[in-house]
Amino acid sequence: MNSVSTGKVVVLVAALLALALAAAGLVLVLADSATTSARPVNEAQQVAAPPASAAETKRVPVPGKRLATDSPLYRTGRLTDVNCTPGPLPAGSITAYRRFLLRVTTCLNRAWAAQFRKAGMPFSKPRLRIITGRVRTPCGAWNTGADGVYCSTDRTMYLMISRDQLRNPFPLGITRLIAHEYGHHVQQISGIWSYYWTARASAGKAGRLLLSRRSELQAECLSSIFMSTMRDTPLVTDADWAYTVDWFRKNGAKGWPQNDHGRGPTQAAWMTRGFNRGTPAACNTWSAPTRNVT
């Protein structure tokens, strides 16, 4: 085989290897959700893995643990209250449902933009795509039964309006779902997920499950601090919030075959903590003892 042929083979092998690594780098992570409707809302996050090739890894500084444990966001105090009033969510109207989702997302953008300014950190909005059926995202195939997906590859929240939700909408539940997805975007743009993926690369199974729980519980807590800014409003009444937390306590872990989201009581505890304290610092799951993220 001459040198030209050898070179072509090397290039072909390298290309095939790159494709294989890229395919392996797409990871599907399931996340919890609940409503007080007769049927809970499901959700899933699809997230992109860290750099796949050794060459790419060398060009990217390895992030340290302090990105997660000592984020400047933790020193910004209470989440900014932007007087969010997304309005009613009547049953049976796709137009009303879309309008509600857009208004809540606008509130989240305003609140978190203000918080990032206080932290002296750059902020960027996530994209929002509202759909009525499953789609394939840059992070992989849509998970059956999922109503919400955050893909870090294109930094997009995919929110699906199902027929069941149209028939029996629960505004607090859908707001909590959007805010949870947004919590993953906060982790992405703040650098917290940079540490998460780097740590996962060298962790065993138990370590990966622990890291997943820290990530998911933090997103749920960040969702809850946003919900706390609307406390005692028609959207977030004490009764509806108590019901939602209790649903998580009893059912939050039932849908997952392994403990990658935390037990139901653990999920409820972080929801309560975030809601009562209202600060990103309350959601520092990365510094919490392991017993608090079981």
JOGINOR-V75663 format. One record per pair of residues at least 24 apart in sequence whose C-alpha atoms are under 6 Angstrom apart, sorted by sequence separation. I is the first residue (numbers start at 0). GAP is how many residues later the second one is. D is the distance in whole Angstrom. If there is no record, write none. Layout:
i = [I & I]
gap = [GAP & GAP]
d = [D & D]
This chain:
i = [24 & 127 & 129 & 131 & 81 & 125 & 126 & 127 & 128 & 129 & 130 & 131 & 125 & 129 & 20 & 79 & 149 & 261 & 183 & 182 & 179 & 182 & 179 & 75 & 75 & 179 & 178 & 215 & 72 & 71 & 212 & 223 & 227 & 211 & 212 & 212 & 220 & 224 & 220 & 223 & 224 & 208 & 223 & 220 & 224 & 220 & 171 & 217 & 217 & 213 & 91 & 90 & 91 & 90 & 47 & 46 & 45 & 43 & 42 & 41 & 42 & 43 & 44 & 45 & 46 & 47 & 41 & 42 & 43 & 44 & 45 & 46 & 47 & 25 & 66 & 67 & 66 & 64 & 62 & 34 & 49 & 80 & 77 & 78 & 77 & 76 & 73 & 73 & 68 & 68]
gap = [24 & 28 & 28 & 28 & 29 & 29 & 29 & 29 & 29 & 29 & 29 & 29 & 30 & 30 & 31 & 31 & 31 & 32 & 35 & 36 & 39 & 39 & 40 & 42 & 43 & 43 & 44 & 45 & 46 & 47 & 47 & 47 & 47 & 48 & 48 & 49 & 49 & 49 & 50 & 50 & 50 & 51 & 51 & 53 & 53 & 62 & 63 & 65 & 67 & 71 & 74 & 75 & 75 & 76 & 91 & 92 & 93 & 102 & 103 & 104 & 104 & 104 & 104 & 104 & 104 & 104 & 105 & 105 & 105 & 105 & 105 & 105 & 105 & 113 & 124 & 124 & 125 & 130 & 132 & 138 & 147 & 148 & 200 & 200 & 201 & 202 & 206 & 207 & 217 & 218]
d = [5 & 6 & 6 & 5 & 6 & 5 & 4 & 5 & 5 & 5 & 5 & 5 & 5 & 6 & 6 & 5 & 6 & 5 & 6 & 5 & 5 & 6 & 5 & 6 & 6 & 5 & 5 & 6 & 5 & 5 & 5 & 6 & 5 & 5 & 5 & 6 & 5 & 5 & 5 & 5 & 5 & 5 & 5 & 5 & 4 & 6 & 6 & 5 & 6 & 5 & 5 & 5 & 5 & 5 & 6 & 6 & 6 & 6 & 4 & 5 & 5 & 6 & 5 & 6 & 5 & 6 & 6 & 5 & 5 & 5 & 5 & 5 & 6 & 6 & 6 & 5 & 5 & 6 & 6 & 5 & 6 & 5 & 5 & 6 & 4 & 5 & 5 & 4 & 5 & 5]
